[in-house]
Amino acid sequence: MKPIDLMEMDAIIIGGGPAGMAAAISLKNQGVFRVLILEREAFLGGILPQCIHDGFGLIRFDQNLTGPEYAEIYKKRLLDQDIAYETGCAVTRIEGVERESDQSYTHLNKVTAVSAKGTTDYLTKAVILATGCRERPRGALGIPGTRPAGIFTAGTAQNFVNLKNLMPGKRVVILGSGDIGLIMARRLTLEGAEVTAVVEREKNPGGLRRNVLQCLEDFDIPLILSATVTEIKGAHRISAVSVCDLDSKGHLIAETVRDYPCDTLILSVGLIPEIETGLTAGIHIDPNNGEPLINQDGQTSVAGIFVCGNARYVHDLVDDVSTEAEEMGIAVARYIRGEELKGGTAQPDQTAPNSTDTQASTRREKSQNPYTITCLLCPNSCSIVYKPEITGAMCGRGEDYVKRELISPMRMLTSSVRVVGGEREIVSVRTTSGIPKQALNEAMKRIKSLIVVAPISTGEIIEKDFMTFGVDLIATSKVL
């Protein structure tokens, strides 16, 4: 924890994930120096430390990074700019305060935070909600059946495997095809579990097309569209789920019910902006989707309270979260200085993508042309036709990717290695570039045999020329 000298701040940022860190750096670059980040977890980075898969930073840094590596870039920038933060600190309330000064009143917000040192009240000109999002639990789905052990949200399963070195189960069904669920299908398969099916109620997968390809199709994991889980079976531990197809109107087709034996059900059924802290201040939300109502500057219905990142709406890419938060920092800095903003009435966010968004649809839908390869080099997920000639790439790298994919498909491998003598049992790792797709299982066996000794630094080489593939295996997080 960095020391705090003043209880009155120019801006308090609630949440130390990618949005919160980017907003803080942006404010500092705009000349706002009394900035404080309050983060309820014991570490900065938000959800990123448990997202050990690659795919981060492709747009902002033109690098294929893992979540911990992406977070580390912003942590270093925070330290370099001496931005104050406090971890293990939960904000419980925000309320407006009018302070009299020179026969006028100044509007401030009082932020109440609780940590190991007790309760602290901060006064601030601006509050930025960068609190991220949360998963929909089983209770929100209304699935009938017993309440056995073995039911997890995708994020919880990800936390168990990637941070705690715990496997949630051996035979898995995943309900919902969101990106985290797709990524966990691959991760659990590589760790030795059997993912028997991914079930999705919509006619198209919810996650990016690139994740459908590299997480499901690469491992022959069935994706069952226009279907849902209708019953959970089991006593002490889940033993099976019933799956039923849906018609074009979303109604159950009773005669299609069938059981899938499993000991684990993972729910990847959507994310919801986490804005409960803002509700204590009276901000207004859109009743249709739970997203906060904002004006053109990202300011909510309460003066001085702004929102960015996944607390604003759920983004596909963390790169977009960082960009949005930086732009938000510019608007907040102007508000703090008393400059005129765009203003307007708080209303539903017009920048949030919807089901008809062309780019979002392209990222998800599969091309109907049989001679098509989805490029994995960036989130655009270009569907590139390779017969009779190569067409459809949005950048020059796509053509080279297709040529290589047709001859020898390559995939970057991300996993974790056991650690002794450190604060944690595992350290996340990745190959520095792709290895042959057909060698992934053998590579995992090699990774499981490795043991390293703490301390381990981010970027440290765990094994040079990993399995003679011509790439190194490096640490993507640090263990003290």
C-alpha positions as CSV (number, residue, x, y, z in Angstrom):
1,M,0.0,0.0,0.0
2,K,1.3,3.4,-0.9
3,P,1.0,6.1,1.8
4,I,-1.8,8.6,1.6
5,D,-1.1,12.1,2.9
6,L,-4.4,13.8,2.1
7,M,-8.0,12.6,2.9
8,E,-9.3,15.1,0.3
9,M,-8.5,14.0,-3.2
10,D,-9.1,15.4,-6.7
11,A,-10.3,12.0,-7.9
12,I,-10.9,8.6,-6.4
13,I,-11.0,5.6,-8.6
14,I,-12.9,2.5,-7.3
15,G,-11.4,-0.5,-8.8
16,G,-7.7,-1.3,-9.7
17,G,-8.3,-3.3,-12.8
18,P,-7.3,-2.4,-16.4
19,A,-10.0,0.4,-16.5
20,G,-9.0,1.9,-13.1
21,M,-5.3,1.9,-13.8
22,A,-5.7,3.4,-17.2
23,A,-8.0,6.1,-15.9
24,A,-5.5,7.0,-13.1
25,I,-2.6,7.2,-15.5
26,S,-4.6,9.4,-17.9
27,L,-5.6,11.8,-15.0
28,K,-2.0,12.1,-14.0
29,N,-1.0,12.9,-17.6
30,Q,-3.6,15.6,-17.6
31,G,-2.0,17.3,-14.5
32,V,-4.4,15.8,-11.9
33,F,-2.0,14.7,-9.1
34,R,-4.2,13.9,-6.1
35,V,-5.5,10.6,-7.4
36,L,-6.2,7.5,-5.4
37,I,-7.2,4.0,-6.5
38,L,-9.2,1.9,-4.0
39,E,-9.1,-1.9,-4.8
40,R,-10.9,-4.5,-2.7
41,E,-8.7,-7.4,-3.7
42,A,-5.2,-7.9,-2.3
43,F,-3.6,-7.0,-5.6
44,L,-4.0,-4.7,-8.6
45,G,-5.1,-6.0,-12.0
46,G,-8.7,-6.9,-11.4
47,I,-9.6,-10.1,-13.2
48,L,-6.4,-10.1,-15.3
49,P,-4.1,-12.1,-13.0
50,Q,-6.3,-15.2,-13.4
51,C,-6.6,-14.7,-17.2
52,I,-3.4,-16.6,-18.1
53,H,-4.5,-17.2,-21.7
54,D,-3.1,-15.1,-24.5
55,G,-4.9,-12.6,-26.7
56,F,-4.4,-9.4,-24.7
57,G,-2.6,-6.3,-26.0
58,L,-3.0,-7.2,-29.7
59,I,-4.5,-3.8,-30.5
60,R,-2.8,-1.4,-27.9
61,F,0.7,-2.9,-27.9
62,D,0.8,-5.0,-31.0
63,Q,1.9,-7.9,-28.8
64,N,0.1,-11.2,-28.0
65,L,0.2,-11.0,-24.2
66,T,-1.5,-12.9,-21.3
67,G,-3.7,-11.2,-18.7
68,P,-1.0,-11.0,-16.1
69,E,1.5,-9.5,-18.5
70,Y,-1.0,-6.9,-19.7
71,A,-1.7,-5.9,-16.1
72,E,2.0,-5.7,-15.3
73,I,2.5,-3.0,-17.9
74,Y,0.0,-0.8,-16.2
75,K,1.2,-1.6,-12.7
76,K,4.7,-0.5,-13.8
77,R,3.3,2.8,-15.2
78,L,1.4,3.4,-11.9
79,L,4.6,3.0,-9.9
80,D,6.7,5.1,-12.4
81,Q,4.2,8.0,-12.0
82,D,3.9,7.5,-8.2
83,I,0.1,7.1,-8.3
84,A,-1.4,6.3,-4.9
85,Y,-3.4,3.1,-4.4
86,E,-4.7,1.0,-1.6
87,T,-5.5,-2.7,-1.9
88,G,-7.6,-4.8,0.4
89,C,-10.0,-1.8,0.7
90,A,-13.7,-2.1,0.0
91,V,-15.8,1.0,-0.7
92,T,-19.2,0.7,1.1
93,R,-20.8,4.1,0.3
94,I,-20.7,7.2,-1.8
95,E,-22.7,10.3,-0.9
96,G,-22.8,13.9,-2.1
97,V,-21.6,16.7,0.1
98,E,-22.1,20.5,-0.4
99,R,-19.3,22.5,1.1
100,E,-19.7,26.3,1.6
101,S,-16.8,28.4,0.4
102,D,-16.7,32.2,-0.3
103,Q,-20.5,32.5,-0.1
104,S,-20.9,29.7,-2.7
105,Y,-21.2,25.9,-2.5
106,T,-18.9,23.3,-4.0
107,H,-20.2,19.8,-4.7
108,L,-18.0,17.0,-3.5
109,N,-18.6,13.3,-3.0
110,K,-17.7,11.5,0.2
111,V,-16.4,8.0,-0.3
112,T,-16.4,5.6,2.7
113,A,-13.9,2.7,2.6
114,V,-13.2,-0.2,4.9
115,S,-9.9,-1.9,5.2
116,A,-7.7,-3.6,7.8
117,K,-6.9,-0.3,9.3
118,G,-10.6,0.6,9.8
119,T,-13.1,2.9,8.2
120,T,-11.9,5.9,6.3
121,D,-13.9,8.8,4.7
122,Y,-12.4,10.6,1.7
123,L,-13.7,13.8,0.1
124,T,-13.2,14.0,-3.6
125,K,-14.2,16.2,-6.6
126,A,-14.7,13.2,-8.9
127,V,-15.4,9.5,-8.5
128,I,-14.7,7.0,-11.3
129,L,-16.4,3.7,-11.0
130,A,-14.1,1.1,-12.6
131,T,-15.6,-1.8,-10.7
132,G,-15.8,-4.2,-13.6
133,C,-18.5,-6.8,-14.0
134,R,-19.8,-10.0,-12.3
135,E,-21.1,-13.3,-13.6
136,R,-24.7,-14.5,-13.5
137,P,-25.0,-17.3,-10.9
138,R,-27.2,-20.4,-11.1
139,G,-29.9,-18.7,-9.1
140,A,-30.5,-16.2,-11.9
141,L,-31.1,-19.0,-14.4
142,G,-34.0,-20.9,-12.8
143,I,-32.7,-24.3,-13.6
144,P,-34.7,-27.0,-11.7
145,G,-33.1,-29.9,-9.9
146,T,-31.1,-30.7,-6.9
147,R,-28.4,-28.5,-5.4
148,P,-25.3,-30.7,-5.4
149,A,-21.6,-29.8,-5.3
150,G,-19.8,-29.3,-8.6
151,I,-21.5,-26.2,-10.1
152,F,-19.2,-23.2,-10.7
153,T,-19.3,-20.0,-12.7
154,A,-16.6,-19.9,-15.4
155,G,-14.7,-17.2,-13.6
156,T,-14.6,-19.2,-10.3
157,A,-13.4,-22.3,-12.2
158,Q,-10.7,-20.1,-13.8
159,N,-9.6,-18.8,-10.4
160,F,-9.4,-22.3,-9.0
161,V,-7.3,-23.6,-11.8
162,N,-5.1,-20.7,-12.7
163,L,-4.4,-19.2,-9.2
164,K,-5.0,-21.9,-6.7
165,N,-3.9,-25.0,-8.7
166,L,-7.2,-26.8,-8.1
167,M,-9.2,-28.8,-10.6
168,P,-13.0,-28.3,-10.3
169,G,-13.8,-31.7,-11.8
170,K,-13.0,-34.4,-14.3
171,R,-16.0,-34.6,-16.6
172,V,-17.4,-31.2,-17.5
173,V,-20.5,-29.7,-19.2
174,I,-20.3,-25.9,-19.9
175,L,-23.6,-24.0,-20.1
176,G,-23.1,-20.8,-22.2
177,S,-20.5,-20.0,-24.8
178,G,-19.1,-16.8,-23.5
179,D,-15.4,-16.2,-24.0
180,I,-14.5,-17.3,-20.4
181,G,-16.4,-20.5,-20.8
182,L,-14.8,-21.3,-24.1
183,I,-11.3,-20.5,-22.8
184,M,-12.0,-22.7,-19.7
185,A,-13.1,-25.6,-22.1
186,R,-9.6,-25.5,-23.6
187,R,-7.8,-25.0,-20.3
188,L,-9.6,-27.9,-18.5
189,T,-9.0,-30.2,-21.5
190,L,-5.3,-29.5,-21.5
191,E,-5.3,-30.1,-17.8
192,G,-6.8,-33.6,-18.4
193,A,-10.5,-33.1,-17.9
194,E,-13.1,-34.3,-20.4
195,V,-15.4,-31.5,-21.6
196,T,-18.3,-33.4,-23.0
197,A,-20.2,-30.4,-24.4
198,V,-20.7,-26.7,-24.5
199,V,-24.4,-25.8,-24.6
200,E,-25.6,-22.5,-25.9
201,R,-29.3,-21.3,-26.1
202,E,-28.7,-18.9,-29.0
203,K,-28.2,-19.9,-32.6
204,N,-24.7,-18.4,-32.6
205,P,-21.9,-18.7,-30.0
206,G,-21.6,-15.8,-27.5
207,G,-17.8,-15.7,-27.6
208,L,-15.4,-14.5,-30.3
209,R,-15.0,-16.7,-33.3
210,R,-11.3,-17.1,-32.7
211,N,-12.1,-18.6,-29.3
212,V,-14.6,-21.0,-30.7
213,L,-11.9,-22.2,-33.1
214,Q,-8.9,-22.5,-30.8
215,C,-10.8,-23.6,-27.7
216,L,-13.4,-25.9,-29.1
217,E,-12.8,-27.0,-32.7
218,D,-9.0,-27.6,-32.0
219,F,-10.0,-30.1,-29.4
220,D,-13.2,-31.6,-31.0
221,I,-15.3,-30.3,-28.2
222,P,-19.0,-30.3,-29.2
223,L,-20.8,-27.0,-29.4
224,I,-24.6,-27.5,-29.1
225,L,-26.5,-24.4,-30.3
226,S,-30.2,-23.6,-29.7
227,A,-30.3,-25.7,-26.6
228,T,-30.1,-25.3,-22.8
229,V,-29.8,-27.3,-19.6
230,T,-33.2,-28.0,-18.2
231,E,-32.4,-30.1,-15.1
232,I,-29.5,-30.7,-12.8
233,K,-29.2,-34.2,-11.3
234,G,-27.2,-35.6,-8.4
235,A,-27.2,-35.9,-4.6
236,H,-24.0,-34.8,-2.9
237,R,-22.2,-34.2,-6.3
238,I,-23.7,-33.4,-9.7
239,S,-24.0,-36.6,-11.7
240,A,-25.7,-35.4,-14.9
241,V,-27.5,-32.6,-16.6
242,S,-30.5,-32.8,-18.9
243,V,-30.2,-30.9,-22.2
244,C,-33.1,-29.9,-24.4
245,D,-33.2,-28.3,-27.8
246,L,-35.0,-25.0,-28.4
247,D,-37.2,-24.0,-31.4
248,S,-36.9,-20.7,-33.3
249,K,-38.9,-18.9,-30.6
250,G,-36.8,-20.2,-27.7
251,H,-39.4,-22.8,-26.6
252,L,-38.3,-26.2,-25.3
253,I,-38.7,-29.2,-27.7
254,A,-39.7,-31.8,-25.1
255,E,-38.9,-34.9,-27.2
256,T,-35.2,-33.8,-27.6
257,V,-34.3,-34.1,-23.9
258,R,-31.2,-36.2,-23.3
259,D,-28.8,-36.6,-20.3
260,Y,-25.1,-35.8,-20.2
261,P,-23.2,-37.5,-17.4
262,C,-20.8,-35.1,-15.7
263,D,-19.3,-34.3,-12.3
264,T,-19.1,-30.6,-13.0
265,L,-21.3,-27.9,-14.6
266,I,-19.7,-24.6,-15.5
267,L,-21.9,-21.6,-16.1
268,S,-20.8,-19.1,-18.7
269,V,-24.1,-17.3,-19.1
270,G,-23.3,-13.7,-19.3
271,L,-21.8,-10.8,-17.4
272,I,-23.4,-7.9,-15.6
273,P,-21.9,-4.5,-14.8
274,E,-20.9,-4.3,-11.1
275,I,-22.2,-0.9,-10.1
276,E,-23.7,-1.6,-6.7
277,T,-21.3,0.9,-5.1
278,G,-22.7,3.6,-7.4
279,L,-26.2,2.8,-6.4
280,T,-25.5,4.0,-2.9
281,A,-25.0,7.4,-4.4
282,G,-28.3,7.2,-6.2
283,I,-27.0,6.8,-9.8
284,H,-29.7,5.8,-12.3
285,I,-29.5,2.5,-14.3
286,D,-31.1,1.2,-17.4
287,P,-33.8,-1.3,-16.2
288,N,-33.4,-3.2,-19.5
289,N,-29.8,-4.3,-19.0
290,G,-28.6,-3.0,-15.6
291,E,-26.1,-0.7,-17.2
292,P,-25.6,2.8,-15.7
293,L,-27.2,5.8,-17.5
294,I,-24.5,8.2,-18.6
295,N,-24.1,11.4,-20.6
296,Q,-21.7,12.2,-23.4
297,D,-18.8,12.5,-20.9
298,G,-19.5,9.2,-19.2
299,Q,-20.9,11.1,-16.2
300,T,-23.8,9.4,-14.4
301,S,-27.0,11.0,-13.2
302,V,-25.1,12.1,-10.0
303,A,-22.7,15.0,-10.4
304,G,-19.0,14.1,-10.2
305,I,-19.6,10.3,-10.6
306,F,-18.2,8.8,-13.8
307,V,-18.1,5.2,-15.0
308,C,-15.8,3.3,-17.4
309,G,-14.8,-0.1,-18.5
310,N,-16.9,-3.2,-17.9
311,A,-18.8,-1.3,-15.2
312,R,-20.2,0.8,-18.0
313,Y,-21.0,-2.1,-20.3
314,V,-19.3,-5.5,-20.9
315,H,-16.6,-5.1,-23.5
316,D,-15.2,-7.9,-25.7
317,L,-11.6,-6.7,-25.4
318,V,-9.5,-5.4,-22.6
319,D,-7.7,-3.2,-25.1
320,D,-11.0,-1.3,-25.6
321,V,-11.4,-1.0,-21.9
322,S,-8.1,0.7,-21.5
323,T,-8.7,3.1,-24.4
324,E,-12.1,4.1,-23.1
325,A,-10.7,4.7,-19.6
326,E,-7.9,6.9,-20.9
327,E,-10.5,9.0,-22.8
328,M,-12.6,9.1,-19.6
329,G,-9.6,10.5,-17.7
330,I,-9.4,13.5,-20.0
331,A,-13.1,14.3,-19.4
332,V,-12.8,13.9,-15.7
333,A,-9.7,16.1,-15.6
334,R,-11.7,18.9,-17.3
335,Y,-14.5,18.4,-14.8
336,I,-12.1,18.7,-11.9
337,R,-10.7,22.0,-13.3
338,G,-14.2,23.3,-13.7
339,E,-14.1,23.4,-17.5
340,E,-17.1,23.0,-19.7
341,L,-18.0,19.4,-20.7
342,K,-20.2,18.0,-23.4
343,G,-22.8,17.4,-20.8
344,G,-26.3,16.2,-21.6
345,T,-28.8,14.1,-19.8
346,A,-27.7,10.6,-18.5
347,Q,-29.2,8.0,-20.8
348,P,-28.4,4.6,-22.2
349,D,-24.9,4.3,-23.5
350,Q,-25.0,4.9,-27.3
351,T,-21.4,3.5,-27.7
352,A,-22.3,0.1,-26.3
353,P,-22.4,-2.6,-29.0
354,N,-25.6,-4.5,-29.6
355,S,-26.7,-7.7,-31.4
356,T,-26.8,-5.9,-34.8
357,D,-23.3,-4.5,-34.5
358,T,-21.6,-5.6,-37.7
359,Q,-18.1,-5.9,-36.3
360,A,-19.3,-7.8,-33.2
361,S,-21.3,-10.2,-35.4
362,T,-18.2,-10.8,-37.6
363,R,-16.2,-11.7,-34.6
364,R,-18.7,-14.4,-33.7
365,E,-20.3,-15.9,-36.7
366,K,-18.7,-18.7,-38.8
367,S,-18.3,-18.2,-42.5
368,Q,-20.5,-20.4,-44.7
369,N,-17.7,-20.9,-47.2
370,P,-16.1,-24.3,-46.6
371,Y,-12.8,-23.1,-47.9
372,T,-12.3,-20.6,-45.0
373,I,-9.9,-20.2,-42.2
374,T,-10.4,-17.9,-39.2
375,C,-7.3,-15.9,-38.6
376,L,-6.2,-15.9,-34.9
377,L,-3.7,-13.1,-35.1
378,C,-6.0,-10.5,-33.7
379,P,-9.6,-10.1,-32.4
380,N,-10.9,-9.2,-35.8
381,S,-11.1,-12.9,-36.4
382,C,-11.0,-12.4,-40.2
383,S,-12.7,-15.2,-42.2
384,I,-10.1,-15.7,-45.0
385,V,-11.1,-17.6,-48.1
386,Y,-8.2,-19.7,-49.4
387,K,-9.7,-21.2,-52.6
388,P,-9.3,-20.5,-55.5
389,E,-7.2,-17.6,-54.1
390,I,-6.6,-16.0,-50.6
391,T,-9.0,-13.2,-50.0
392,G,-10.7,-11.5,-47.0
393,A,-7.7,-10.5,-44.8
394,M,-8.0,-7.1,-43.2
395,C,-4.3,-6.8,-42.8
396,G,-1.2,-8.1,-44.5
397,R,-0.5,-10.7,-41.9
398,G,-3.6,-12.7,-42.7
399,E,-2.4,-14.2,-45.9
400,D,0.8,-15.5,-44.3
401,Y,-1.2,-16.9,-41.4
402,V,-3.4,-18.9,-43.8
403,K,-0.5,-20.3,-45.7
404,R,1.1,-21.6,-42.5
405,E,-2.2,-22.8,-41.1
406,L,-2.8,-25.0,-44.2
407,I,0.6,-26.6,-43.8
408,S,1.3,-26.7,-40.0
409,P,-1.1,-25.1,-37.6
410,M,0.7,-23.3,-34.7
411,R,-0.8,-22.4,-31.3
412,M,0.7,-20.4,-28.4
413,L,0.5,-22.6,-25.2
414,T,-0.4,-21.0,-21.9
415,S,-0.4,-23.0,-18.6
416,S,1.2,-23.0,-15.2
417,V,4.3,-24.6,-13.6
418,R,4.7,-25.8,-10.0
419,V,6.7,-23.6,-7.7
420,V,8.5,-24.5,-4.4
421,G,9.6,-22.0,-1.7
422,G,7.3,-19.2,-2.8
423,E,4.2,-17.4,-1.8
424,R,2.2,-19.4,-4.3
425,E,2.3,-23.0,-5.6
426,I,2.2,-22.2,-9.3
427,V,3.4,-19.5,-11.8
428,S,1.7,-18.9,-15.1
429,V,3.7,-19.5,-18.2
430,R,3.5,-19.3,-22.0
431,T,5.6,-20.1,-25.0
432,T,7.1,-17.1,-26.7
433,S,5.3,-18.0,-29.9
434,G,3.3,-20.8,-31.4
435,I,4.2,-24.5,-31.3
436,P,2.7,-27.2,-33.5
437,K,-1.0,-27.7,-32.6
438,Q,-0.6,-31.5,-32.7
439,A,2.1,-31.3,-30.0
440,L,0.0,-29.4,-27.4
441,N,-0.8,-32.5,-25.3
442,E,2.8,-33.7,-25.2
443,A,3.9,-30.1,-24.3
444,M,1.5,-30.1,-21.4
445,K,3.0,-33.3,-20.1
446,R,6.4,-31.6,-20.2
447,I,5.0,-28.6,-18.3
448,K,3.5,-30.8,-15.7
449,S,6.9,-32.3,-15.0
450,L,8.6,-29.0,-14.4
451,I,9.3,-27.6,-10.9
452,V,10.8,-24.2,-10.4
453,V,12.2,-22.4,-7.3
454,A,11.0,-19.0,-6.2
455,P,11.5,-16.2,-6.6
456,I,10.3,-16.0,-10.2
457,S,10.1,-12.8,-12.2
458,T,7.7,-11.9,-15.1
459,G,9.4,-12.7,-18.4
460,E,11.9,-15.1,-16.8
461,I,12.8,-18.0,-19.0
462,I,11.6,-21.3,-17.4
463,E,12.9,-23.5,-20.2
464,K,15.0,-22.4,-23.2
465,D,14.2,-23.9,-26.5
466,F,11.1,-25.6,-25.1
467,M,10.9,-29.2,-26.3
468,T,13.3,-28.2,-29.2
469,F,10.5,-26.2,-30.8
470,G,12.7,-23.2,-31.2
471,V,10.7,-21.1,-28.7
472,D,11.2,-20.4,-25.0
473,L,8.8,-21.1,-22.1
474,I,8.6,-17.9,-20.0
475,A,6.9,-16.9,-16.8
476,T,4.0,-14.5,-17.3
477,S,3.6,-13.6,-13.6
478,K,5.9,-13.4,-10.6
479,V,6.2,-15.4,-7.5
480,L,8.0,-14.0,-4.5
